[in-house]
Amino acid sequence: MKKTLLAITLSSLIISGCASNANNAQKGAGIGAVLGALVGKGTGDNDKSRYVWGAALGALAGGAIGNYMDNQEEEFRDELAQSGVEVYREGDSIRLAIPGNITFETGKASIVTNFYPVLNDVAKVINRYEKTRLSVEGHTDSVGDAAYNQQLSIQRANSVAAYLESNGVATSRLQTLGFGESQPIATNDTASGRQQNRRVELRIIPVQ
């Protein structure tokens, strides 16, 4: 427990220092390195979900929900065009499907540096639409031990949530879930299918 508190305190100090004199690209790299280390090492519970939704601030009702989510969906599509992130509308919610091969190195939970700008764009839109909650959900293929895959999926979800938090998304709006290999969207019998299954999904849900 003491190690966990120390790691969090040190990360906060480092992030504050970086923010004062770094440009956006440098800040993203610095924060990402700190968060990757925090999520991946030394905390003692890196196989557990770190985020659970808190109290909601404000709510939407009736026809306002559809219009609010329509506008947010359009902004996501504009910001994320040609990024590799797929935007899906599912009723009143929005799902962002983030392929693992462009977000993480194989078998690792640290976000690759080249993906920081994309997550910066995601956070930018999310911060403009505060009457939503976000469920960050990690998935893997079936290669390897199921227990390991379960842990890796949670670690990856935690990494994405931590980076969004570092870009201003309120902790109370975030939850992280890991599904391991249990929810494939393609066959695990082919390389292309396994690549599709290695992913993080971000579900944006209106507060009602």
C-alpha positions as a Python dict, from the first residue, in 0.01 Angstrom:
ca = {
    (1, 'M'): (0, 0, 0),
    (2, 'K'): (281, 241, 90),
    (3, 'K'): (455, 161, -239),
    (4, 'T'): (135, 231, -429),
    (5, 'L'): (90, 572, -261),
    (6, 'L'): (455, 657, -324),
    (7, 'A'): (427, 564, -691),
    (8, 'I'): (114, 777, -733),
    (9, 'T'): (274, 1073, -552),
    (10, 'L'): (589, 1057, -763),
    (11, 'S'): (388, 1029, -1084),
    (12, 'S'): (186, 1338, -990),
    (13, 'L'): (503, 1540, -926),
    (14, 'I'): (660, 1429, -1254),
    (15, 'I'): (344, 1504, -1454),
    (16, 'S'): (316, 1851, -1296),
    (17, 'G'): (678, 1926, -1384),
    (18, 'C'): (639, 1811, -1742),
    (19, 'A'): (325, 2021, -1798),
    (20, 'S'): (492, 2350, -1712),
    (21, 'N'): (755, 2357, -1986),
    (22, 'A'): (685, 2095, -2250),
    (23, 'N'): (501, 2118, -2579),
    (24, 'N'): (211, 1880, -2647),
    (25, 'A'): (421, 1607, -2808),
    (26, 'Q'): (684, 1614, -2535),
    (27, 'K'): (420, 1624, -2264),
    (28, 'G'): (243, 1324, -2415),
    (29, 'A'): (564, 1125, -2423),
    (30, 'G'): (658, 1219, -2067),
    (31, 'I'): (317, 1145, -1923),
    (32, 'G'): (291, 824, -2119),
    (33, 'A'): (624, 699, -1986),
    (34, 'V'): (525, 773, -1626),
    (35, 'L'): (180, 618, -1662),
    (36, 'G'): (319, 314, -1838),
    (37, 'A'): (559, 253, -1552),
    (38, 'L'): (288, 313, -1294),
    (39, 'V'): (40, 77, -1454),
    (40, 'G'): (295, -188, -1546),
    (41, 'K'): (527, -210, -1246),
    (42, 'G'): (565, -187, -875),
    (43, 'T'): (208, -116, -768),
    (44, 'G'): (115, -466, -661),
    (45, 'D'): (-233, -470, -816),
    (46, 'N'): (-173, -406, -1185),
    (47, 'D'): (-402, -695, -1279),
    (48, 'K'): (-707, -519, -1134),
    (49, 'S'): (-937, -252, -1269),
    (50, 'R'): (-826, 86, -1138),
    (51, 'Y'): (-1130, 288, -1239),
    (52, 'V'): (-1493, 264, -1128),
    (53, 'W'): (-1757, 519, -1224),
    (54, 'G'): (-1816, 787, -963),
    (55, 'A'): (-2108, 1021, -906),
    (56, 'A'): (-2254, 1168, -1225),
    (57, 'L'): (-2246, 1544, -1281),
    (58, 'G'): (-2555, 1643, -1475),
    (59, 'A'): (-2779, 1426, -1689),
    (60, 'L'): (-2956, 1417, -2023),
    (61, 'A'): (-3322, 1339, -2081),
    (62, 'G'): (-3557, 1256, -2366),
    (63, 'G'): (-3476, 1384, -2713),
    (64, 'A'): (-3175, 1574, -2586),
    (65, 'I'): (-2982, 1248, -2559),
    (66, 'G'): (-2997, 1163, -2928),
    (67, 'N'): (-2894, 1511, -3040),
    (68, 'Y'): (-2612, 1527, -2786),
    (69, 'M'): (-2472, 1192, -2895),
    (70, 'D'): (-2519, 1274, -3265),
    (71, 'N'): (-2301, 1581, -3227),
    (72, 'Q'): (-2039, 1390, -3030),
    (73, 'E'): (-2032, 1108, -3287),
    (74, 'E'): (-1975, 1359, -3569),
    (75, 'E'): (-1684, 1516, -3381),
    (76, 'F'): (-1528, 1176, -3316),
    (77, 'R'): (-1550, 1090, -3685),
    (78, 'D'): (-1389, 1421, -3782),
    (79, 'E'): (-1109, 1398, -3524),
    (80, 'L'): (-1032, 1029, -3578),
    (81, 'A'): (-1053, 1007, -3956),
    (82, 'Q'): (-766, 790, -4090),
    (83, 'S'): (-640, 722, -3735),
    (84, 'G'): (-716, 349, -3739),
    (85, 'V'): (-988, 393, -3476),
    (86, 'E'): (-1333, 278, -3586),
    (87, 'V'): (-1637, 477, -3465),
    (88, 'Y'): (-1964, 288, -3419),
    (89, 'R'): (-2304, 419, -3309),
    (90, 'E'): (-2500, 171, -3098),
    (91, 'G'): (-2834, 317, -2994),
    (92, 'D'): (-2765, 612, -2765),
    (93, 'S'): (-2403, 510, -2706),
    (94, 'I'): (-2086, 538, -2913),
    (95, 'R'): (-1817, 271, -2939),
    (96, 'L'): (-1458, 343, -3040),
    (97, 'A'): (-1271, 28, -3146),
    (98, 'I'): (-895, 72, -3107),
    (99, 'P'): (-684, -206, -3266),
    (100, 'G'): (-418, -336, -3029),
    (101, 'N'): (-152, -352, -3301),
    (102, 'I'): (-148, 28, -3335),
    (103, 'T'): (-181, 95, -2961),
    (104, 'F'): (52, -157, -2790),
    (105, 'E'): (355, -369, -2862),
    (106, 'T'): (292, -743, -2854),
    (107, 'G'): (243, -869, -2501),
    (108, 'K'): (283, -524, -2344),
    (109, 'A'): (43, -275, -2181),
    (110, 'S'): (240, 47, -2237),
    (111, 'I'): (88, 267, -2509),
    (112, 'V'): (317, 317, -2808),
    (113, 'T'): (436, 677, -2846),
    (114, 'N'): (294, 721, -3195),
    (115, 'F'): (-57, 669, -3061),
    (116, 'Y'): (-49, 956, -2811),
    (117, 'P'): (-183, 1214, -3062),
    (118, 'V'): (-484, 992, -3139),
    (119, 'L'): (-571, 955, -2772),
    (120, 'N'): (-521, 1331, -2733),
    (121, 'D'): (-792, 1378, -2998),
    (122, 'V'): (-1019, 1129, -2818),
    (123, 'A'): (-975, 1318, -2490),
    (124, 'K'): (-1039, 1650, -2664),
    (125, 'V'): (-1384, 1537, -2780),
    (126, 'I'): (-1469, 1363, -2454),
    (127, 'N'): (-1387, 1676, -2256),
    (128, 'R'): (-1630, 1878, -2468),
    (129, 'Y'): (-1915, 1639, -2385),
    (130, 'E'): (-1914, 1605, -2009),
    (131, 'K'): (-2258, 1444, -1975),
    (132, 'T'): (-2121, 1104, -2069),
    (133, 'R'): (-1938, 819, -1897),
    (134, 'L'): (-1664, 607, -2049),
    (135, 'S'): (-1610, 235, -2021),
    (136, 'V'): (-1258, 136, -2132),
    (137, 'E'): (-1257, -234, -2218),
    (138, 'G'): (-954, -451, -2299),
    (139, 'H'): (-961, -767, -2514),
    (140, 'T'): (-699, -1019, -2632),
    (141, 'D'): (-668, -1310, -2870),
    (142, 'S'): (-657, -1668, -2740),
    (143, 'V'): (-281, -1723, -2773),
    (144, 'G'): (-124, -1804, -2438),
    (145, 'D'): (-268, -1870, -2095),
    (146, 'A'): (-622, -1744, -2032),
    (147, 'A'): (-530, -1598, -1693),
    (148, 'Y'): (-239, -1405, -1848),
    (149, 'N'): (-464, -1273, -2124),
    (150, 'Q'): (-719, -1161, -1867),
    (151, 'Q'): (-452, -969, -1675),
    (152, 'L'): (-310, -814, -1994),
    (153, 'S'): (-653, -697, -2107),
    (154, 'I'): (-709, -514, -1777),
    (155, 'Q'): (-362, -362, -1782),
    (156, 'R'): (-420, -225, -2132),
    (157, 'A'): (-758, -80, -2037),
    (158, 'N'): (-596, 82, -1731),
    (159, 'S'): (-321, 231, -1950),
    (160, 'V'): (-571, 393, -2187),
    (161, 'A'): (-786, 522, -1901),
    (162, 'A'): (-481, 664, -1722),
    (163, 'Y'): (-370, 847, -2035),
    (164, 'L'): (-717, 994, -2088),
    (165, 'E'): (-720, 1101, -1724),
    (166, 'S'): (-383, 1273, -1774),
    (167, 'N'): (-548, 1470, -2055),
    (168, 'G'): (-822, 1608, -1835),
    (169, 'V'): (-1092, 1339, -1842),
    (170, 'A'): (-1242, 1322, -1492),
    (171, 'T'): (-1167, 1001, -1303),
    (172, 'S'): (-1531, 978, -1196),
    (173, 'R'): (-1632, 937, -1562),
    (174, 'L'): (-1404, 636, -1621),
    (175, 'Q'): (-1435, 265, -1559),
    (176, 'T'): (-1200, -8, -1681),
    (177, 'L'): (-1288, -368, -1762),
    (178, 'G'): (-1083, -659, -1891),
    (179, 'F'): (-1242, -940, -2090),
    (180, 'G'): (-929, -1131, -2187),
    (181, 'E'): (-999, -1371, -2471),
    (182, 'S'): (-1368, -1421, -2384),
    (183, 'Q'): (-1524, -1185, -2643),
    (184, 'P'): (-1360, -1243, -2983),
    (185, 'I'): (-1495, -1053, -3283),
    (186, 'A'): (-1316, -1280, -3532),
    (187, 'T'): (-1170, -1628, -3546),
    (188, 'N'): (-857, -1696, -3345),
    (189, 'D'): (-751, -1958, -3603),
    (190, 'T'): (-590, -1703, -3835),
    (191, 'A'): (-334, -1424, -3785),
    (192, 'S'): (-573, -1160, -3921),
    (193, 'G'): (-849, -1279, -3690),
    (194, 'R'): (-625, -1273, -3385),
    (195, 'Q'): (-515, -921, -3475),
    (196, 'Q'): (-878, -806, -3475),
    (197, 'N'): (-937, -964, -3136),
    (198, 'R'): (-642, -778, -2978),
    (199, 'R'): (-811, -446, -2912),
    (200, 'V'): (-933, -188, -2664),
    (201, 'E'): (-1286, -56, -2695),
    (202, 'L'): (-1405, 272, -2551),
    (203, 'R'): (-1780, 297, -2492),
    (204, 'I'): (-1922, 645, -2445),
    (205, 'I'): (-2252, 627, -2261),
    (206, 'P'): (-2486, 921, -2190),
    (207, 'V'): (-2570, 1004, -1829),
    (208, 'Q'): (-2950, 981, -1798),
}
